[in-house]
Amino acid sequence: MTDSSELSTSGSDEEDDLDNETEDLCNEAPMCAHIGFALHSSFGTSLPSEVEELLATKGSFVISSCHLKTSFHATFLVEMEPALLHDGQSFQKAIVQILGAELGDKALFSHLKASGLARAMELASSAGVRVPKLFAIGCCQSLLGPLEFVVEEFIQTDTVEDECEAPDDERQRIVVEVETKLREVPISDISSLPHFDSLSTQLQWLMTFVSPWDESLARSLAVFAEHVLSSPLPPRRPVLLHQDLNSGNVLCSQRDGKWSLDAIIDWESAAIADPRSLSDEEPWCTARAFSVVTKGSWLAEQFTHGKLPRCELHELLEGYERAAWQLDQSGWLHYETWASRSQKARTCANMQLLSSEIFSPPPREAK
């Protein structure tokens, strides 16, 4: 899912490779950090029974299901009979997406949840952007516990990921049209979405994710934040950002020799932020790199304490690797492997444990 255009890279291709120690740590991580494997182990290619039960309460019964893919989430195509009725329309097919990952690979991040996806789609629709209709939100059991799922409209389209897509110039034209519409949507009731009023607000928020043991990151992030504050940016009203408008999520079809939008899908990573947040210009590009490295530092802390979120850790660490090299080559932060940061987190945790044992009062003797 990681989009190589999200972060600028200026080193060798080897920067995408994880060092052996980091690779070993990643392999040792619990199942929740290998969400694709966890989803496959939980469901394989079978639709969870809870989906069928939910649709049955709406008067439709699943007569066939097809597993489409599993990555951060598991996606199925279902056919129903009788057709599902929604807002006065009938739908024979639907897409079911089981939301596996709690933490995604985007620079603007928070806890991924169905309510955020639903709100983002609602805002986009109000801006005139075609999105799938959301039929239902439910919950199913897995090896990792309860997982949310969404049932959405199946979009008829010429687009087939990695097989058929609009030419780059046509897709870019459509993306610009979508982004223009999203800039016009009034932002309200965004409690379920990550929301940053300005770049300064975002950087201050990032600082809360940096643990005391990661002094170098804390220091560099603070210097960068001061740099941003010293050269105030012209304010821009925060807008809805999809963050992943790639060819697989921009569904298009060719009509009368021209490509047009069918729908924008996969809104789980949507955020509210300055429209320049995804720009390749500065300071936005460096801010995204800091965000990804900060996420990596936080993951090292969670890994140490056995609290990793559901995620695809290997992909997140590949993003960390690129961002860490980018900050090193731009002179903002000396490069460290994720394994090195994890070792610092373990050392700090061990020292805290030792300190608590030394200074804890002795147990009282029983009388």
N, C-alpha and C positions, 0 to 999 in steps of 0.2 A: 504493500500500500504506500510505501514511502515514495514520494515524488521527488526525483532528483533535482528538479528545478526549485524546490522550496528553499534550499540553501545553496549559496554559491560555493564551489569548491575550486581550489587553485593549487592542488598538489597532484601527486601521482594516483593512479588507480588503486594502489596498495592501501590508500587511506580508508577504503571501504572494508578492508579485511580486519578482523579482530585479532589481537595478539593471542598467543596460546593460552596465557593465564586467564584472560578475560573469557575466551571461548570455553575453557574448563569450568569457570564459575557459572557461565550461562547454562551449560549442560547440567550442572548440579542444582540449578534452581528448581523449585517445586512445580508441580503441574500447572498451577495457576498462571505461571509466567510463560507457559507454552500453550497459549489459549487455543491455537489451531488443533493441536494434538488432543487437548482436553475436550474440545467440542466434538472431534471425530470419535474419541473414546466414549463420549456420552451418548451420541446419537448415530454415529456412522452416517449412513445416507437415509436414515429413517426419520420421518417427521414426528416430533414429539406428540404424544397423545393429547397433551393439554391444548395444543392448537386445534385439533379436531373437536375437542369438547367445547372450546370457546366458540368456534364457528357454528357448532350445532345449536348453541343457545340463541344464535341469530337466524336460525332456520335454514342453514346451509350445511351440507355434508360433503366432506372431502371424498371424491371418488378416485383421485389419483394425485400423487405428489412426486416431484422430481428434484433431487438434490442438485443445486447449481454450482455452489462452491463453498469452501470453508477457508477463512483466513482469520481476520480479527473477529469475524462473525460467521455464522452459518446461514446460508441462504437457500430457500426452497421455492419452487413454483408449484402451486396447488390448483387443481381444478375442482369446482364445486357444483353440486346439484341438489336442490334447485339453486339457481344463481343467487348470489348474495345481493340483497337490496340495501342501497346506501344513498341517502339524499335523493330519493326518487329515481335512481338508476339501478340497473341490474348488472352484475359482474360475474362472469363465469370463471375467471381466473384471478389469482392473487399471488403476491410475493410475500413470503414469510421470512423475516430476518430475526434470528436469535442473536441478541446482543451479548457477545462474549467478553470483549475487552472493556475494562473500566478505564484504561489509559491508552490513548492513541498516540500516533507518531507526529502530530502536528505541533507547530511552535506555540500556538495559542491553545492551551490545554486546560482541562478540568476533568471531573468525573463524568464519563460518558454514560448517559442514561436516556431512557425512552422519552421522558418528559421534555428534555432538551431538544431531541430530534423532532418531536411533535411541535414544539413551539417555533423552532426554526422554519419548519415547513409551513406553518400557519402564517408567519411573518412574510416569507417569500411569496406565498400565494396572494397575500394582501397587496404585494407590490406588483402583481401581474406576472409573476414568474410561474410557469407551469411546473407543478410538482405532483407526485402521485397522491391520490386521495388516501388518507389514513383511516382504515376501517376499524382497527381495534388494537389495544395494547394488552398483553397478558403476561403470565409468568409460568415457566416450566422448570422442572427439577433436572439437575445434571450432577455429574460427579463432583462438581465444585459448589453445589448448593443451588438455590433458586436463581434463574436467569430470566431477564425480561425478554419478551419478543414483541415484534410489531407485525401487523398484517396490513399490507398496502396494496394499492392498485397495481395490476400488471400493465406496464406500458408497452404498447405495440410500437416497435421501432425497427429501423434498418440497422441500428448500432448493435454490434456484437463485439464485446471486449476482446481485444487482441486479434480480431478477425476482420471486422468491418467498422470503419469509422469515417467521419467526415474529413475532408482534406484539412490540413492545418490552418490554412487561411480562412476557410469557411467556419471551422470550429472556433477560431479566435474571434471572428466577427460575432458569432453567437454569444461567446463568453462576455465580450464587451457589452453587448446588449443586455445580458443578464445582470452584470455588475452595475450598469447604469440604472436599471430598475431597482435593484436592491438599495442603492444609495438614496432612493426617494421614499423608502418605506419608513413610516413613523415608528420609532422604537419605544415600546412600552411593555410592561410585564415581562421582564427578561430575567427573572430570578433563577430560572432553570438553565440559563446559558452563561458561559464565561463572558464577563463584561469588563472592559477597560476603557475609561473615559479618555485616557491619553497614554502616550508612551511612558511618561513618567510614572503614571499610576501602575502600568504593567510592570515596570522595573522594580518599583517598591514592593509589589506583590511577589515578584520572583525572589526577592531577598528573604522573604519569609520561608522559602523552601531550602535555604542554604543552612546546613548545620554548622555549629561552631568549629568542628574539626576541619572543615574545608575553608581554611583561612584565605588561601590564594584566590579561590573563586569569589568569596565574599568581598575581598579587597578590590579585585578587578571589576566586579559588577558595580560596586559603589563608585569607583572612578569613572566608569562608563556612564552611570546615572548622573554624576556631577557634570560630565561632558555634555550630556543631553540638556541638562538644566541651564548650563552656561550659554547655550545657543538655542534659545526657545524657538520651537517650531510653530509656524502658523497653525492655529487650531483648526481642526476639522471635526465635524459632527460624526460620532461613532456610527457605524453602519453594520448591517448583517453581512458576515463573511462566511462563505462555504468552506474555504481553505483547501478544497481538493477538486477543483473543476478540471479534471483530466478527461481524456476521451472516453473512459469507462463510465463516468458519471454524468457526462453531457450527452444525453440520448438524442440523436438526430435522425432524420430521414430525408431522402432526396425526393423532391416534388417539382415536376416541371423544370428539371435541370438545376434546381437550387436547393441547397440544404437548409432545413429549418428545424427548430427545436421541438422535440417531443416532450421532454421533461428533464429536470435536474433531479438526480437521486442521491442517496447516501448523505444525509444531513447531520449525521451523528457528531461530526467534528465542528459544527458551526459555532461561531463566536461573534460577539459584538465588540468592535474595535475600530480604531482609525482606519479609513480606507487605504491608507498607505502602508499598512502593516505587512502586506505581502509584496511590497515593492522590492526590486533589486537594488534600489538606491540606499545610501546611508542617511540616517543611522539605522534604518529598518533592517537591513541585511544582517548587521552585527547584532542587533537586538534579538533576531530570531536565533542566531547562533548561541547567544548567551542563554536564551530560553531552553534550547535543546540540551545544552551542557548542564544547566541547572536541574533540569528534569533527570538527567543521568546521575547527578550528585545525589538527588533525593532518592532515586532508585537504589543507589549504593547503601544509603541509610536504611531503607526499608528492607533490603536484602539481608543486612546484618541482623536486624531484629525479627526476621521471619515474618514480615508484613507486606511482602510484595503484592501489588494489586493484580487483578487479572489483566494480562497483557501478552504481547508477543515480544519477549525481552530481547531476543536476538535482533529483531528489526529495529527496536528502539536503540540498541547499542550501536548498530551500524550508523544510525542517525547521529548519535553522540560522537562517534569517531570522526565523521565528516565535520561536525560543528567544532569539535575540539581542535582539529587541525586548522580550521578556518581562523579561529581566534588566535591560535599560535602564530600563524603566518601573517596576520594583520597586526601582531604585536600587542594584543590585549591580554592574553592569558597563556602562560607556558603550558604546552601540551602534557597531559597525563593520561595514561590508559585508565579504563574503567576499573580494572583490577587494582591499580594503585589507589584509586579513590576508595574502593571497597576495603582495602587493607587499612587505610586511615580510619574508616568508620569502625572497623573491628577493633583496632587498637584503642580508640576512644571508648568504645563500649566496654572493653575489658578493664580499662582503667577506672571507669565509673563503677563497675561491679566490685573491683578490688577495694576502692575507696569506701563503698557502702558497707563492705564486710569488715573493714578495719575500724570504721567509726560507728558502727551500729552498736547499741548498748547490749551488754551480755544478758542472756535470758535470766529471769528471776528464778531463784530456787523455790521449790515447793515447800511450804511449811508443813 
